[in-house]
Amino acid sequence: MSSGYLNQNQELEFLSALDSRAVSPLKFTYIGDSYHRWIDIAKKSREEMTIQFEENILKTESLPFILREAAHDTDTVNVVDFGCGDGMPMIPVLEYLLPSVRVRYIAVDISPKMIEAAKRTVSERFPGVEILSVLFDFEKGEVLQDILKLTKAPRTRNYFFLLGNTLGNFDNTDKVLSNLKLSMFPNDALVIGNQISNSLASQRFVEYYRTREVFDLVSSTLTGYGMRCSFKEYSVRWNDAKKQIEMFLTMGSDKRISLVGHDVEFEKGEELLMAVSKKFAEETIVQTFNDVGFRMDFFSVNKKKNVCIASISPTRYRS
Ligand SMILES: C[S@@+](CC[C@H](N)C(=O)[O-])C[C@H]1O[C@@H](n2cnc3c(N)ncnc32)[C@H](O)[C@@H]1O
């Protein structure tokens, strides 16, 4: 059975991930109707003042440093929101910029529904702001020509954002950063908000992911394509070697999923990886940026030492 919300290439990618790696890519969960599950989780986290809230406070406090050059010799500031979600994290950014400069908001995401949600958030709060969007999968190494044209215009400043631990959801961090860098120039800044951790604190993170809401989100692509998944089959583990939380489905019975005319079978007891969430150590995240060819302009960590905000720029010179 196919519910058809992924396009054919995405279905093939899903099939290959399941069949050859026993992985259900998290990015597909945002494309179907389950996109709202993530929005609900983020909303709850903001209301209960947990991790999304922590990032928001740190980001807002950091804006005077990160955006200190924004209005200098500038007519337009492009705010490029990579992995825009519902756009809520951009509200303090636009509030900070708007009194002094014209802002263009560009939502970039794999999910048309997320893009719509972000556009709604920004247009309702800031009616005069120009809003554009680009449908894009960060795992594909493409240059975003439309963005390059806008960001290279004279008297323009460009701030790219990758917030909400989005970087931590990719298995291959270097590849995603390199892909984003393809659409940036040396004077552009990429602002990253991500969780950080030491091994002791990681247990607390495990509990955050061991909930019905998170299970419903991470299993939604499998259920959307007809596989029955039960909360009893769900487990969350800390992988110390990779410094990441891993979310698994352990098959309670033999199962089958059909995609683009192929069946993939799983035996009772087999494990399927549904999501990872990396918790970088401070020193490793800095090293990662450097390895990919970014220099660090700003780095800050909150008091609880579980969230960081970094502002980095492309450089030809590696240290
Ligand atoms: C964890 S949410 C963060 C949303 C928002 N930035 C925030 O801080 O609230 C991740 C976002 O990245 C998008 N995303 C995930 N994987 C992606 C990919 N491979 N390419 C493009 N967007 C992706 C999702 O659709 C979702 O909107």
PDBQT file of the ligand as one rigid body, heavy atoms in Angstrom, charges set to zero:
ROOT
HETATM    1  C1  LIG A 401      13.590  19.744  14.232  1.00  0.00    +0.000 C 
HETATM    2  S1  LIG A 401      12.636  20.684  13.120  1.00  0.00    +0.000 S 
HETATM    3  C2  LIG A 401      13.205  22.336  13.481  1.00  0.00    +0.000 C 
HETATM    4  C3  LIG A 401      12.264  23.413  13.000  1.00  0.00    +0.000 C 
HETATM    5  C4  LIG A 401      12.650  24.865  13.332  1.00  0.00    +0.000 C 
HETATM    6  N1  LIG A 401      13.911  25.240  12.744  1.00  0.00    +0.000 N 
HETATM    7  C5  LIG A 401      12.681  25.112  14.823  1.00  0.00    +0.000 C 
HETATM    8  O1  LIG A 401      13.744  25.409  15.372  1.00  0.00    +0.000 OA
HETATM    9  O2  LIG A 401      11.633  25.057  15.458  1.00  0.00    +0.000 OA
HETATM   10  C6  LIG A 401      13.455  20.271  11.619  1.00  0.00    +0.000 C 
HETATM   11  C7  LIG A 401      12.963  20.986  10.368  1.00  0.00    +0.000 C 
HETATM   12  O3  LIG A 401      13.884  20.682   9.308  1.00  0.00    +0.000 OA
HETATM   13  C8  LIG A 401      13.183  20.148   8.193  1.00  0.00    +0.000 C 
HETATM   14  N2  LIG A 401      14.043  19.113   7.612  1.00  0.00    +0.000 N 
HETATM   15  C9  LIG A 401      14.393  17.921   8.154  1.00  0.00    +0.000 A 
HETATM   16  N3  LIG A 401      15.190  17.241   7.325  1.00  0.00    +0.000 NA
HETATM   17  C10 LIG A 401      15.353  18.006   6.225  1.00  0.00    +0.000 A 
HETATM   18  C11 LIG A 401      16.078  17.836   5.012  1.00  0.00    +0.000 A 
HETATM   19  N4  LIG A 401      16.779  16.731   4.765  1.00  0.00    +0.000 N 
HETATM   20  N5  LIG A 401      16.033  18.843   4.115  1.00  0.00    +0.000 NA
HETATM   21  C12 LIG A 401      15.313  19.970   4.337  1.00  0.00    +0.000 A 
HETATM   22  N6  LIG A 401      14.590  20.178   5.469  1.00  0.00    +0.000 NA
HETATM   23  C13 LIG A 401      14.618  19.208   6.399  1.00  0.00    +0.000 A 
HETATM   24  C14 LIG A 401      11.892  19.581   8.752  1.00  0.00    +0.000 C 
HETATM   25  O4  LIG A 401      10.867  19.521   7.790  1.00  0.00    +0.000 OA
HETATM   26  C15 LIG A 401      11.595  20.554   9.892  1.00  0.00    +0.000 C 
HETATM   27  O5  LIG A 401      10.859  21.655   9.451  1.00  0.00    +0.000 OA
ENDROOT
TORSDOF 0
